[in-house]
């Protein structure tokens, strides 16, 4: 009887441990992919807005950047992108002030 329980435990460990590791690993890879995608989107949107201003337009991606930043933070983002978004918010605010001072 003791041998039967041992065999069941060994079988459970043999199946469950690798399955758990695979599940955790897959979840981690997905999270990293989401973070990288959001990071790329944020940087691209910031560049697009800065180009628009250089061409005489007004930045249009503010809300999209904030939404992507939320995704980035939720997937464990770091301080580099946080600093870029903070800098962008200040820059955007300056652009709004310039626009309102013209009118």
Number of C-alpha atoms within 10 A of each C-alpha: 6 6 8 9 10 11 12 11 12 12 11 11 12 11 11 12 11 11 12 11 11 12 12 12 12 12 12 13 12 13 17 16 13 19 22 15 14 23 22 14 17 24 15 13 18 22 14 15 19 18 14 14 13 11 9 9 11 16 20 16 17 16 9 14 22 14 13 20 21 13 17 25 16 12 18 11 20 12 9 9 18 15 11 13 19 11 12 19 16 11 14 20 12 12 15 13 11 11 11 9 8 6 5
